[in-house]
Amino acid sequence: MKAAEPDEVLLLALLNTTPTVGGEVSDRLADPAAARAWIAEHAGDQHADEDLTLLRSTRDTLQALVHGQATPAALAPALDGVGYRPVIGETGIDWQLSAPREHALAARAAVAWDALRRTAPGRVRPCENADECTLFLIDHSKSNSARWCSMAGCGNRMKARRHYERRKNTRTTG
């Protein structure tokens, strides 16, 4: 399994800012102070001037894209003023994302989603425990078989539930 790129990690963290806690969906970016703490934790203090409204909107759009409920055109606000600039190094030319400071995180997440869409289609998806979980995963497994946001959490619960159902059905039909 390959290591995730930094912007993939950012994308997944942004997608997962609306977890289900105690049966209720919460929003880690709803409160400005909590959102600033999230930004500091996931992207560092240099992004303190990020436009929170745009970041939340981009997150909502990315979630809708993963669910197949939006089109990529909805990411246009996050990509306004975004481009790539060449950086010449010892071994050649690298391309670095250039974005307005106030929406650099939104742009990075949108570009990371698109890169995964092109290079690893279907690898960004919601957890299969959709009745109880609102988290997402990026499947880096060779077989593209990851189904849950966490094997220890949702995966364990879903496997236990299926086992219980099989045993219950065996007892009632046997």
N, CA, C and O of each residue as an XYZ file, in Angstrom:
696
protein
N       0.846     -1.159      0.000
C       0.000      0.000      0.000
C       0.903      1.236      0.000
O       1.811      1.344      0.824
N       0.653      2.160     -0.918
C       1.490      3.355     -0.981
C       1.066      4.373      0.072
O      -0.080      4.397      0.521
N       2.018      5.204      0.446
C       1.717      6.262      1.419
C       0.881      7.339      0.743
O       1.076      7.635     -0.436
N      -0.033      7.913      1.477
C      -0.894      8.959      0.939
C      -0.097     10.244      0.763
O       0.764     10.576      1.577
N      -0.397     10.952     -0.301
C       0.191     12.260     -0.550
C      -0.365     13.252      0.466
O      -1.484     13.073      0.948
N       0.395     14.293      0.798
C      -0.086     15.260      1.796
C      -1.448     15.874      1.452
O      -2.282     16.052      2.340
N      -1.681     16.197      0.188
C      -2.974     16.803     -0.157
C      -4.102     15.778     -0.138
O      -5.259     16.151      0.055
N      -3.796     14.497     -0.332
C      -4.814     13.456     -0.149
C      -5.207     13.378      1.320
O      -6.381     13.207      1.646
N      -4.227     13.503      2.199
C      -4.501     13.494      3.638
C      -5.389     14.685      3.987
O      -6.346     14.546      4.749
N      -5.076     15.849      3.436
C      -5.896     17.041      3.648
C      -7.309     16.824      3.115
O      -8.283     17.148      3.795
N      -7.427     16.281      1.913
C      -8.740     16.008      1.321
C      -9.568     15.115      2.233
O     -10.722     15.428      2.524
N      -8.997     14.013      2.681
C      -9.730     13.086      3.538
C     -10.113     13.743      4.860
O     -11.228     13.562      5.349
N      -9.198     14.497      5.427
C      -9.505     15.192      6.685
C     -10.648     16.177      6.481
O     -11.530     16.284      7.334
N     -10.646     16.895      5.366
C     -11.721     17.849      5.083
C     -13.043     17.124      4.863
O     -14.067     17.531      5.412
N     -13.036     16.064      4.075
C     -14.263     15.282      3.862
C     -14.831     14.786      5.186
O     -16.048     14.698      5.350
N     -13.955     14.463      6.122
C     -14.378     13.859      7.389
C     -14.610     14.870      8.513
O     -14.552     14.515      9.690
N     -14.872     16.124      8.152
C     -15.174     17.138      9.172
C     -16.648     17.146      9.562
O     -17.079     18.013     10.322
N     -17.418     16.201      9.057
C     -18.828     16.089      9.466
C     -19.114     14.673      9.969
O     -19.926     13.959      9.381
N     -18.455     14.269     11.048
C     -18.666     12.905     11.562
C     -20.009     12.776     12.283
O     -20.604     13.765     12.711
N     -20.458     11.551     12.400
C     -21.637     11.253     13.199
C     -21.152     10.918     14.605
O     -20.361      9.995     14.803
N     -21.635     11.678     15.564
C     -21.258     11.484     16.964
C     -22.533     11.303     17.768
O     -23.374     12.201     17.816
N     -22.680     10.143     18.400
C     -23.878      9.876     19.191
C     -25.152      9.909     18.356
O     -26.206     10.318     18.843
N     -25.059      9.482     17.114
C     -26.224      9.445     16.235
C     -26.547     10.762     15.558
O     -27.485     10.824     14.763
N     -25.799     11.821     15.848
C     -26.031     13.142     15.252
C     -24.813     13.550     14.413
O     -23.672     13.342     14.826
N     -25.061     14.126     13.244
C     -23.968     14.626     12.415
C     -23.480     15.942     13.012
O     -24.269     16.853     13.265
N     -22.183     16.029     13.231
C     -21.595     17.264     13.746
C     -20.757     17.903     12.642
O     -20.430     17.248     11.653
N     -20.413     19.159     12.803
C     -19.625     19.885     11.815
C     -18.448     20.549     12.518
O     -18.617     21.519     13.257
N     -17.274     20.023     12.283
C     -16.069     20.551     12.934
C     -15.649     21.911     12.396
O     -14.761     22.552     12.958
N     -16.278     22.355     11.315
C     -15.945     23.662     10.748
C     -17.039     24.691     10.989
O     -16.924     25.824     10.522
N     -18.093     24.330     11.703
C     -19.219     25.250     11.915
C     -18.848     26.429     12.798
O     -19.209     27.568     12.501
N     -18.138     26.167     13.867
C     -17.718     27.219     14.790
C     -16.376     27.782     14.306
O     -15.431     27.020     14.101
N     -16.281     29.113     14.120
C     -15.019     29.681     13.610
C     -13.788     29.311     14.439
O     -12.734     29.032     13.869
N     -13.896     29.303     15.748
C     -12.735     28.951     16.583
C     -12.345     27.488     16.379
O     -11.161     27.168     16.273
N     -13.333     26.605     16.326
C     -13.056     25.186     16.087
C     -12.484     24.979     14.688
O     -11.594     24.152     14.492
N     -12.996     25.730     13.721
C     -12.490     25.626     12.355
C     -11.033     26.074     12.276
O     -10.222     25.443     11.598
N     -10.703     27.152     12.963
C      -9.308     27.634     12.977
C      -8.397     26.597     13.646
O      -7.265     26.392     13.208
N      -8.884     25.952     14.691
C      -8.107     24.896     15.351
C      -7.911     23.721     14.400
O      -6.824     23.145     14.347
N      -8.956     23.356     13.644
C      -8.853     22.269     12.669
C      -7.818     22.624     11.607
O      -6.984     21.792     11.246
N      -7.870     23.849     11.109
C      -6.913     24.293     10.089
C      -5.489     24.217     10.641
O      -4.586     23.724      9.965
N      -5.291     24.698     11.847
C      -3.955     24.651     12.452
C      -3.467     23.217     12.603
O      -2.293     22.926     12.376
N      -4.371     22.326     12.987
C      -4.007     20.918     13.173
C      -3.664     20.234     11.857
O      -2.722     19.445     11.792
N      -4.423     20.533     10.813
C      -4.276     19.795      9.555
C      -3.438     20.499      8.494
O      -2.979     19.865      7.544
N      -3.239     21.789      8.646
C      -2.511     22.503      7.598
C      -1.517     23.520      8.140
O      -0.788     24.136      7.363
N      -1.473     23.705      9.431
C      -0.518     24.641     10.009
C      -1.063     26.054     10.112
O      -2.086     26.402      9.522
N      -0.362     26.832     10.862
C      -0.791     28.206     11.134
C      -0.693     29.135      9.928
O      -1.316     30.197      9.923
N       0.072     28.761      8.911
C       0.215     29.639      7.752
C      -1.093     29.782      6.970
O      -1.183     30.621      6.073
N      -2.098     28.982      7.295
C      -3.397     29.067      6.619
C      -4.460     29.714      7.497
O      -5.653     29.487      7.296
N      -4.042     30.507      8.454
C      -4.976     31.109      9.408
C      -5.985     32.049      8.751
O      -7.054     32.289      9.310
N      -5.660     32.586      7.569
C      -6.587     33.506      6.914
C      -7.471     32.818      5.867
O      -8.039     33.482      5.000
N      -7.585     31.496      5.949
C      -8.435     30.736      5.024
C      -9.880     31.209      5.129
O     -10.380     31.443      6.230
N     -10.546     31.348      3.999
C     -11.959     31.734      3.934
C     -12.797     30.537      4.399
O     -12.953     29.563      3.663
N     -13.329     30.613      5.606
C     -14.056     29.476      6.190
C     -15.334     29.158      5.439
O     -15.698     27.989      5.311
N     -16.019     30.171      4.942
C     -17.249     29.929      4.185
C     -16.936     29.133      2.933
O     -17.646     28.181      2.608
N     -15.873     29.514      2.223
C     -15.479     28.789      1.016
C     -14.985     27.391      1.361
O     -15.274     26.442      0.633
N     -14.255     27.247      2.447
C     -13.760     25.927      2.845
C     -14.925     24.985      3.145
O     -14.918     23.836      2.704
N     -15.922     25.460      3.888
C     -17.100     24.629      4.189
C     -17.868     24.296      2.910
O     -18.302     23.159      2.721
N     -18.032     25.271      2.047
C     -18.736     25.050      0.789
C     -17.996     24.035     -0.092
O     -18.612     23.171     -0.716
N     -16.676     24.157     -0.129
C     -15.871     23.208     -0.909
C     -15.997     21.813     -0.319
O     -16.127     20.835     -1.055
N     -15.958     21.715      1.007
C     -16.134     20.417      1.664
C     -17.485     19.800      1.286
O     -17.559     18.621      0.938
N     -18.544     20.600      1.355
C     -19.878     20.103      1.019
C     -19.949     19.658     -0.441
O     -20.574     18.646     -0.757
N     -19.313     20.411     -1.320
C     -19.291     20.052     -2.742
C     -18.515     18.762     -2.957
O     -18.959     17.890     -3.704
N     -17.362     18.630     -2.312
C     -16.566     17.405     -2.453
C     -17.342     16.193     -1.932
O     -17.305     15.129     -2.548
N     -18.038     16.341     -0.812
C     -18.855     15.242     -0.300
C     -19.940     14.877     -1.307
O     -20.184     13.696     -1.556
N     -20.587     15.877     -1.883
C     -21.623     15.619     -2.884
C     -21.037     14.942     -4.122
O     -21.665     14.054     -4.698
N     -19.834     15.358     -4.533
C     -19.177     14.716     -5.683
C     -18.914     13.241     -5.409
O     -19.169     12.393     -6.264
N     -18.411     12.938     -4.232
C     -18.125     11.542     -3.885
C     -19.413     10.722     -3.877
O     -19.409      9.551     -4.258
N     -20.502     11.327     -3.447
C     -21.802     10.640     -3.439
C     -22.478     10.646     -4.811
O     -23.553     10.067     -4.968
N     -21.864     11.290     -5.802
C     -22.447     11.360     -7.139
C     -23.618     12.323     -7.237
O     -24.487     12.161     -8.095
N     -23.649     13.327     -6.362
C     -24.774     14.256     -6.317
C     -24.403     15.663     -6.786
O     -25.181     16.596     -6.586
N     -23.248     15.833     -7.396
C     -22.818     17.138     -7.894
C     -21.916     16.917     -9.098
O     -21.495     15.796     -9.382
N     -21.630     17.997     -9.794
C     -20.704     17.939    -10.926
C     -19.441     18.718    -10.554
O     -19.483     19.589     -9.685
N     -18.327     18.407    -11.204
C     -17.080     19.111    -10.898
C     -17.176     20.629    -11.072
O     -16.413     21.363    -10.445
N     -18.084     21.106    -11.899
C     -18.232     22.552    -12.096
C     -18.542     23.273    -10.788
O     -18.259     24.463    -10.658
N     -19.117     22.570     -9.826
C     -19.450     23.173     -8.531
C     -18.203     23.551     -7.736
O     -18.296     24.282     -6.750
N     -17.034     23.059     -8.157
C     -15.784     23.406     -7.478
C     -15.177     24.711     -7.988
O     -14.125     25.127     -7.502
N     -15.805     25.351     -8.938
C     -15.255     26.575     -9.550
C     -14.851     27.636     -8.525
O     -13.772     28.211     -8.669
N     -15.655     27.928     -7.498
C     -15.221     28.960     -6.546
C     -13.901     28.619     -5.842
O     -13.100     29.513     -5.571
N     -13.674     27.360     -5.551
C     -12.431     26.958     -4.881
C     -11.231     27.075     -5.808
O     -10.095     27.182     -5.347
N     -11.478     27.054     -7.109
C     -10.390     27.059     -8.083
C     -10.162     28.423     -8.726
O      -9.315     28.557     -9.610
N     -10.899     29.420     -8.296
C     -10.742     30.769     -8.835
C      -9.337     31.293     -8.519
O      -8.939     31.350     -7.356
N      -8.601     31.670     -9.547
C      -7.252     32.202     -9.361
C      -6.190     31.158     -9.125
O      -5.068     31.498     -8.751
N      -6.512     29.888     -9.333
C      -5.582     28.787     -9.069
C      -4.849     28.412    -10.354
O      -5.434     28.407    -11.437
N      -3.587     28.104    -10.222
C      -2.792     27.652    -11.352
C      -1.583     26.878    -10.853
O      -1.423     26.642     -9.655
N      -0.755     26.497    -11.780
C       0.506     25.832    -11.446
C       1.648     26.695    -11.942
O       1.548     27.340    -12.986
N       2.735     26.703    -11.182
C       3.915     27.444    -11.614
C       5.101     26.486    -11.595
O       5.205     25.613    -10.734
N       5.992     26.672    -12.567
C       7.167     25.785    -12.614
C       8.185     26.150    -11.542
O       8.421     27.324    -11.254
N       8.778     25.120    -10.962
C       9.867     25.285    -10.010
C      11.012     24.421    -10.528
O      10.899     23.198    -10.609
N      12.097     25.069    -10.872
C      13.230     24.344    -11.453
C      14.124     23.854    -10.323
O      14.567     24.627     -9.473
N      14.376     22.553    -10.338
C      15.217     21.936     -9.322
C      16.445     21.317     -9.934
O      16.717     21.495    -11.121
N      17.187     20.588     -9.125
C      18.422     19.940     -9.570
C      18.178     18.896    -10.655
O      19.010     18.712    -11.544
N      17.040     18.215    -10.583
C      16.795     17.114    -11.520
C      15.756     17.429    -12.591
O      15.447     16.573    -13.420
N      15.218     18.634    -12.584
C      14.233     18.962    -13.604
C      13.231     19.998    -13.123
O      13.515     20.810    -12.242
N      12.073     19.947    -13.715
C      11.029     20.915    -13.418
C       9.916     20.236    -12.625
O       9.410     19.184    -13.015
N       9.550     20.845    -11.525
C       8.383     20.412    -10.760
C       7.319     21.485    -10.929
O       7.623     22.638    -11.236
N       6.070     21.090    -10.724
C       4.966     22.031    -10.846
C       4.334     22.203     -9.484
O       3.958     21.229     -8.832
N       4.220     23.434     -9.065
C       3.711     23.749     -7.733
C       2.377     24.487     -7.862
O       2.239     25.417     -8.657
N       1.398     24.051     -7.063
C       0.089     24.697     -7.054
C       0.234     26.115     -6.541
O       0.900     26.360     -5.535
N      -0.381     27.027     -7.227
C      -0.392     28.427     -6.821
C      -1.849     28.832     -6.655
O      -2.644     28.729     -7.590
N      -2.193     29.295     -5.453
C      -3.582     29.650     -5.162
C      -3.615     30.894     -4.291
O      -2.675     31.153     -3.540
N      -4.695     31.670     -4.386
C      -4.831     32.806     -3.470
C      -4.769     32.321     -2.027
O      -5.343     31.286     -1.685
N      -4.078     33.064     -1.194
C      -3.841     32.673      0.192
C      -5.123     32.361      0.951
O      -5.144     31.445      1.772
N      -6.186     33.104      0.691
C      -7.419     32.929      1.461
C      -8.210     31.675      1.083
O      -9.166     31.321      1.772
N      -7.828     31.009      0.013
C      -8.497     29.720     -0.249
C      -7.534     28.651     -0.765
O      -7.878     27.847     -1.631
N      -6.346     28.662     -0.221
C      -5.344     27.665     -0.607
C      -5.760     26.254     -0.194
O      -5.552     25.311     -0.958
N      -6.341     26.086      0.993
C      -6.749     24.743      1.437
C      -7.900     24.212      0.594
O      -7.903     23.043      0.210
N      -8.865     25.055      0.310
C      -9.988     24.631     -0.529
C      -9.472     24.208     -1.906
O      -9.907     23.194     -2.451
N      -8.551     24.984     -2.460
C      -7.977     24.660     -3.771
C      -7.195     23.354     -3.722
O      -7.344     22.505     -4.601
N      -6.363     23.189     -2.699
C      -5.574     21.950     -2.581
C      -6.479     20.726     -2.473
O      -6.205     19.702     -3.098
N      -7.544     20.817     -1.696
C      -8.464     19.686     -1.550
C      -9.166     19.383     -2.877
O      -9.310     18.218     -3.248
N      -9.599     20.417     -3.585
C     -10.272     20.216     -4.870
C      -9.331     19.578     -5.889
O      -9.727     18.669     -6.618
N      -8.090     20.052     -5.941
C      -7.108     19.496     -6.872
C      -6.764     18.055     -6.486
O      -6.591     17.207     -7.362
N      -6.665     17.772     -5.196
C      -6.387     16.398     -4.749
C      -7.526     15.461     -5.143
O      -7.285     14.337     -5.584
N      -8.778     15.929     -4.981
C      -9.921     15.108     -5.394
C      -9.828     14.805     -6.886
O     -10.017     13.662     -7.301
N      -9.537     15.828     -7.693
C      -9.471     15.619     -9.134
C      -8.332     14.682     -9.520
O      -8.489     13.851    -10.414
N      -7.196     14.808     -8.858
C      -6.075     13.910     -9.155
C      -6.468     12.461     -8.863
O      -6.153     11.563     -9.644
N      -7.147     12.234     -7.753
C      -7.604     10.870     -7.430
C      -8.674     10.404     -8.411
O      -8.699      9.233     -8.791
N      -9.546     11.297     -8.819
C     -10.594     10.943     -9.793
C      -9.958     10.442    -11.087
O     -10.440      9.489    -11.699
N      -8.864     11.098    -11.499
C      -8.207     10.727    -12.746
C      -7.307      9.505    -12.599
O      -7.313      8.629    -13.464
N      -6.534      9.432    -11.518
C      -5.520      8.383    -11.388
C      -6.006      7.152    -10.631
O      -5.450      6.066    -10.796
N      -7.017      7.307     -9.820
C      -7.523      6.193     -9.013
C      -9.050      6.289     -8.921
O      -9.591      6.484     -7.832
N      -9.742      6.155    -10.048
C     -11.199      6.332    -10.035
C     -11.890      5.388     -9.053
O     -11.561      4.205     -8.966
N     -12.842      5.932     -8.327
C     -13.621      5.132     -7.386
C     -12.923      4.857     -6.071
O     -13.484      4.162     -5.223
N     -11.731      5.367     -5.868
C     -10.985      5.089     -4.641
C     -11.383      6.017     -3.488
O     -11.128      5.700     -2.326
N     -11.995      7.141     -3.794
C     -12.520      8.018     -2.754
C     -13.999      7.675     -2.644
O     -14.753      7.806     -3.608
N     -14.402      7.235     -1.459
C     -15.800      6.814     -1.322
C     -16.263      6.921      0.124
O     -15.453      6.997      1.048
N     -17.584      6.925      0.302
C     -18.114      6.955      1.672
C     -17.954      5.598      2.337
O     -17.890      4.568      1.666
N     -17.892      5.608      3.638
C     -17.869      4.383      4.423
C     -19.144      3.597      4.118
O     -20.214      4.185      3.961
N     -19.033      2.279      4.035
C     -20.212      1.448      3.753
C     -21.158      1.335      4.938
O     -22.258      0.801      4.792
N     -20.765      1.817      6.092
C     -21.642      1.812      7.264
C     -22.492      3.085      7.240
O     -22.540      3.829      8.219
N     -23.155      3.320      6.118
C     -23.874      4.571      5.876
C     -25.011      4.822      6.865
O     -25.399      5.973      7.063
N     -25.550      3.783      7.486
C     -26.631      3.989      8.458
C     -26.139      4.694      9.717
O     -26.908      5.398     10.371
N     -24.869      4.513     10.062
C     -24.326      5.066     11.301
C     -23.136      5.988     11.101
O     -22.724      6.664     12.044
N     -22.574      6.037      9.905
C     -21.312      6.740      9.691
C     -21.405      7.691      8.501
O     -21.992      7.358      7.471
N     -20.827      8.863      8.654
C     -20.806      9.842      7.570
C     -19.376     10.138      7.114
O     -19.123     11.154      6.467
N     -18.445      9.246      7.453
C     -17.053      9.457      7.082
C     -16.748      8.879      5.699
O     -17.539      8.132      5.124
N     -15.582      9.250      5.192
C     -15.128      8.833      3.869
C     -13.792      8.123      4.003
O     -13.148      8.188      5.050
N     -13.379      7.446      2.939
C     -12.081      6.787      2.907
C     -11.465      6.945      1.535
O     -12.164      7.158      0.544
N     -10.156      6.840      1.490
C      -9.421      6.755      0.230
C      -8.775      5.387      0.236
O      -7.917      5.096      1.069
N      -9.186      4.560     -0.686
C      -8.718      3.172     -0.732
C      -7.406      3.080     -1.501
O      -7.378      3.281     -2.716
N      -6.333      2.781     -0.803
C      -5.026      2.601     -1.427
C      -4.661      1.121     -1.532
O      -3.530      0.787     -1.888
N      -5.606      0.235     -1.226
C      -5.293     -1.196     -1.294
C      -5.155     -1.632     -2.754
O      -5.787     -1.069     -3.647
N      -4.333     -2.626     -2.970
C      -4.110     -3.134     -4.324
C      -5.407     -3.664     -4.937
O      -5.655     -3.487     -6.130
N      -6.219     -4.307     -4.122
C      -7.447     -4.926     -4.627
C      -8.636     -3.968     -4.688
O      -9.706     -4.349     -5.163
N      -8.465     -2.730     -4.215
C      -9.551     -1.748     -4.176
C     -10.756     -2.317     -3.422
O     -11.895     -2.226     -3.882
N     -10.481     -2.903     -2.263
C     -11.540     -3.593     -1.530
C     -11.871     -2.976     -0.173
O     -12.695     -3.519      0.562
N     -11.244     -1.857      0.168
C     -11.564     -1.222      1.454
C     -13.016     -0.767      1.436
O     -13.489     -0.225      0.437
N     -13.722     -0.989      2.537
C     -15.147     -0.688      2.570
C     -15.536      0.263      3.679
O     -16.591      0.894      3.619
N     -14.687      0.371      4.699
C     -15.060      1.151      5.875
C     -14.022      2.224      6.156
O     -12.859      2.109      5.771
N     -14.470      3.265      6.835
C     -13.557      4.347      7.222
C     -12.503      3.826      8.182
O     -11.374      4.318      8.198
N     -12.865      2.838      8.977
C     -11.958      2.261      9.961
C     -12.320      0.800     10.154
O     -13.480      0.474     10.411
N     -11.351     -0.071     10.036
C     -11.602     -1.489     10.276
C     -11.905     -1.724     11.752
O     -12.733     -2.568     12.093
N     -11.230     -0.970     12.629
C     -11.442     -1.144     14.064
C     -12.821     -0.670     14.505
O     -13.388     -1.218     15.451
N     -13.363      0.332     13.838
C     -14.667      0.879     14.223
C     -15.782      0.293     13.369
O     -16.394     -0.713     13.726
N     -16.032      0.933     12.245
C     -17.151      0.531     11.394
C     -16.994     -0.879     10.835
O     -17.963     -1.635     10.778
N     -15.785     -1.235     10.424
C     -15.574     -2.577      9.873
C     -15.918     -3.650     10.879
O     -16.597     -4.621     10.544
N     -15.461     -3.490     12.103
C     -15.736     -4.461     13.158
C     -17.234     -4.539     13.438
O     -17.792     -5.629     13.564
N     -17.883     -3.375     13.534
C     -19.341     -3.368     13.794
C     -20.109     -4.047     12.671
O     -21.022     -4.829     12.935
N     -19.752     -3.759     11.416
C     -20.471     -4.339     10.281
C     -20.249     -5.851     10.209
O     -21.191     -6.597      9.945
N     -19.025     -6.308     10.439
C     -18.753     -7.744     10.420
C     -19.490     -8.449     11.557
O     -20.050     -9.527     11.359
N     -19.494     -7.847     12.739
C     -20.218     -8.436     13.878
C     -21.717     -8.494     13.581
O     -22.377     -9.482     13.903
N     -22.248     -7.444     12.972
C     -23.676     -7.408     12.635
C     -24.027     -8.504     11.624
O     -25.043     -9.184     11.767
N     -23.177     -8.670     10.597
C     -23.436     -9.725      9.599
C     -23.344    -11.106     10.244
O     -24.149    -11.989      9.947
N     -22.370    -11.290     11.118
C     -22.226    -12.571     11.820
C     -23.478    -12.854     12.661
O     -24.012    -13.962     12.640
N     -23.928    -11.858     13.385
C     -25.140    -12.021     14.203
C     -26.338    -12.390     13.323
O     -27.105    -13.291     13.663
N     -26.494    -11.698     12.198
C     -27.616    -11.984     11.294
C     -27.531    -13.406     10.731
O     -28.545    -14.098     10.638
N     -26.333    -13.841     10.358
C     -26.173    -15.210      9.836
C     -26.538    -16.236     10.901
O     -27.237    -17.212     10.628
N     -26.051    -16.000     12.121
C     -26.353    -16.951     13.213
C     -27.836    -16.949     13.527
O     -28.413    -18.012     13.760
N     -28.465    -15.791     13.541
C     -29.888    -15.681     13.819
C     -30.696    -16.418     12.752
O     -31.646    -17.135     13.065
N     -30.307    -16.234     11.492
C     -31.010    -16.900     10.390
C     -30.786    -18.405     10.418
O     -31.695    -19.164     10.083
N     -29.602    -18.851     10.810
C     -29.315    -20.289     10.916
C     -30.172    -20.920     12.000
O     -30.683    -22.026     11.819
N     -30.337    -20.235     13.121
C     -31.138    -20.776     14.224
C     -32.623    -20.841     13.871
O     -33.312    -21.773     14.285
N     -33.123    -19.871     13.115
C     -34.558    -19.846     12.788
C     -34.890    -20.797     11.648
O     -36.034    -21.242     11.552
N     -33.928    -21.131     10.772
C     -34.212    -22.030      9.660
C     -33.725    -23.443      9.926
O     -34.081    -24.368      9.196
N     -32.909    -23.623     10.971
C     -32.292    -24.929     11.248
C     -33.044    -25.696     12.192
O     -32.655    -26.815     12.528
